[in-house]
Amino acid sequence: MDTRPSSDPPCDACDVVTVPTRQGLEAVDILRRGAGEGVGPVIHDDGCDTLGFLVPSGTAAAWDVPGSTCTETDGRGLRLVPDPEPPVEGSGWLVPPGEADLATDPAVLRAALGEAARMIEAADSCR
């Protein structure tokens, strides 16, 4: 059972994993269907080219998933409060804080991105 007070920010200091939109949307679906850990806040760019998954601070130091990047933001102002404006101009929330878990667990995200990539490869090979 979650015992955090509801006023806790979704992610006190987050890193951001950026992926192509198609893979990111598949990963969001996978995370929402899965048991256990869910998806944290997810941001999209206005051009809908990429999605950014908020992950715990420190994730960038060990992130090595091909086709994605993880950017450190600790100490640079990416701190969320419930129902904030998107932290980057020209972006919007796909999964806003307040409708999401604190942050997406990096190991769970890694697995979801891998599954998404395999699904996309299989779908593309059927064309």
C-alpha positions as CSV (number, residue, x, y, z in Angstrom):
1,M,0.0,0.0,0.0
2,D,1.3,3.5,-0.9
3,T,1.7,5.5,2.3
4,R,3.2,8.6,0.8
5,P,1.3,11.8,1.4
6,S,-0.6,12.9,-1.7
7,S,1.2,16.2,-1.7
8,D,4.6,14.6,-2.5
9,P,5.9,15.8,-5.8
10,P,6.0,13.1,-8.5
11,C,9.7,13.3,-8.9
12,D,11.8,15.5,-6.6
13,A,14.8,15.6,-9.0
14,C,14.4,13.6,-12.2
15,D,16.4,12.5,-15.2
16,V,14.7,12.1,-18.5
17,V,14.9,9.1,-20.9
18,T,14.0,10.3,-24.4
19,V,12.9,7.9,-27.1
20,P,11.2,8.1,-30.5
21,T,7.5,8.5,-30.2
22,R,6.4,5.2,-31.7
23,Q,8.6,3.2,-29.3
24,G,7.6,5.4,-26.4
25,L,3.9,5.0,-27.0
26,E,4.3,1.2,-27.2
27,A,6.3,1.3,-24.0
28,V,3.6,3.4,-22.2
29,D,1.0,0.8,-23.2
30,I,3.2,-2.1,-22.0
31,L,3.8,-0.3,-18.7
32,R,0.1,0.4,-18.2
33,R,-0.8,-3.2,-18.9
34,G,1.9,-4.7,-16.6
35,A,1.6,-5.8,-13.0
36,G,3.5,-3.9,-10.4
37,E,5.5,-0.8,-11.3
38,G,3.6,1.6,-13.6
39,V,4.5,4.5,-15.7
40,G,5.6,7.8,-14.2
41,P,5.1,11.2,-15.9
42,V,5.8,11.3,-19.7
43,I,6.3,14.4,-21.7
44,H,6.1,14.9,-25.5
45,D,7.5,17.5,-27.8
46,D,5.2,19.6,-29.9
47,G,6.4,17.9,-33.1
48,C,5.5,14.6,-31.6
49,D,8.9,13.2,-32.5
50,T,10.0,12.1,-29.1
51,L,8.6,11.1,-25.6
52,G,10.5,11.7,-22.4
53,F,10.0,9.4,-19.4
54,L,10.8,10.9,-16.0
55,V,13.1,8.5,-14.1
56,P,14.8,8.8,-10.8
57,S,17.8,11.1,-10.5
58,G,21.0,9.3,-11.2
59,T,19.6,7.0,-13.9
60,A,21.6,8.8,-16.6
61,A,24.9,7.6,-15.2
62,A,24.2,4.0,-16.2
63,W,21.7,4.3,-19.0
64,D,22.8,2.4,-22.1
65,V,19.7,1.5,-24.1
66,P,20.2,1.8,-27.8
67,G,18.0,4.3,-29.6
68,S,17.4,6.3,-26.4
69,T,19.2,8.9,-24.4
70,C,19.0,9.7,-20.7
71,T,19.7,13.3,-19.6
72,E,20.7,14.4,-16.1
73,T,18.6,17.2,-14.8
74,D,19.5,17.1,-11.1
75,G,20.3,20.5,-9.9
76,R,19.0,22.2,-13.1
77,G,15.4,22.9,-12.1
78,L,13.4,19.9,-13.3
79,R,11.3,19.6,-10.1
80,L,7.6,18.8,-10.4
81,V,4.6,19.6,-8.4
82,P,1.1,18.2,-9.0
83,D,-0.4,19.6,-12.2
84,P,2.6,21.7,-13.3
85,E,3.1,23.3,-16.7
86,P,5.4,21.2,-18.8
87,P,9.0,21.8,-17.7
88,V,10.3,22.5,-21.3
89,E,8.8,25.1,-23.6
90,G,7.2,23.5,-26.7
91,S,6.2,20.4,-24.9
92,G,3.2,18.9,-23.2
93,W,2.3,16.0,-20.9
94,L,1.2,12.6,-22.3
95,V,1.0,11.3,-18.8
96,P,0.8,14.2,-16.4
97,P,2.1,14.2,-12.9
98,G,-0.8,13.4,-10.6
99,E,-2.1,10.7,-13.0
100,A,1.2,8.8,-12.7
101,D,3.5,7.0,-10.4
102,L,6.4,9.0,-8.9
103,A,8.8,8.2,-11.7
104,T,9.2,5.2,-14.0
105,D,11.5,2.6,-12.6
106,P,14.6,2.5,-14.9
107,A,14.7,-1.4,-15.0
108,V,11.0,-1.6,-15.8
109,L,11.4,1.1,-18.5
110,R,14.4,-0.7,-20.0
111,A,12.3,-4.0,-20.3
112,A,9.3,-2.1,-21.7
113,L,11.4,-0.3,-24.3
114,G,13.0,-3.6,-25.3
115,E,9.6,-5.3,-25.7
116,A,8.3,-2.2,-27.7
117,A,11.3,-2.4,-30.0
118,R,10.7,-6.1,-30.7
119,M,7.0,-5.4,-31.3
120,I,7.7,-2.6,-33.8
121,E,10.3,-4.8,-35.6
122,A,7.8,-7.7,-35.9
123,A,5.1,-5.3,-37.1
124,D,7.3,-3.7,-39.7
125,S,8.6,-7.1,-41.0
126,C,4.9,-8.1,-41.8
127,R,4.5,-5.3,-44.3
